[in-house]
Amino acid sequence: MAGALCKLGLPMALALATALPACLASDRSREAAVPASVARGARLFDGTEPLAGTLSGHSTPLPVVATRCIQCHSGPGKSTTAASDFAPQLDRRQLREARARRGGPPIAYEQSSFCRTLRTGVDPAHIVLPRAMPRFDADDAQCAALWDYLTRGPAE
């Protein structure tokens, strides 16, 4: 590498030597700008960090590939065409604004009702979610991270 820098000449080598640390620092500051809980929520949503779950009425754990939220839902800032037609987009607007769903009363989620719905499959209006929606064995930290990602991430 030193030979390659010598061929570039001293001015170019100095420019590269000063630019590289600045670029690396910029990448680190962008990573640091995303709170750890939001980053973890993104990993749980896309399945790079597994989230255990079962189907309603079953005790056998689902394979990890079947419990990835992104399998059925699109998340914050994602195109709605990425998700299937039977699962709503999950973002700040969809979760926090009161909306009528499936002919039921309007609902809006708070973190506690979101976590309860993930675990039980029953939404804040006491409507049971479809059986295809896994019932997750999410601990409080996992649930909070998913909530942070979905409600603090970019909204469409």
GICOR-V519111 format. One record per residue. OMEGA is omega as a letter, one per 20 degrees, with the letter a starting at -180 (none if undefined). Layout:
# GICOR-V519111
omega
OMEGA
OMEGA
This chain:
# GICOR-V519111
omega
a
r
r
r
r
a
r
a
a
a
a
r
r
r
r
a
r
a
a
r
r
r
r
r
r
r
r
a
r
r
a
a
r
r
a
a
r
r
r
r
r
r
r
a
a
r
r
r
a
r
a
r
r
r
r
r
a
r
a
r
r
r
a
a
a
a
r
a
a
r
a
a
r
a
a
r
a
r
r
r
a
a
r
a
a
a
a
r
r
r
a
a
a
a
a
a
r
a
r
r
r
r
a
r
r
r
r
a
r
a
a
a
r
a
r
r
r
a
a
a
r
a
a
r
r
r
a
r
r
a
a
r
r
r
a
r
a
r
a
a
r
a
r
r
r
r
a
r
a
a
r
r
a
r
r
none
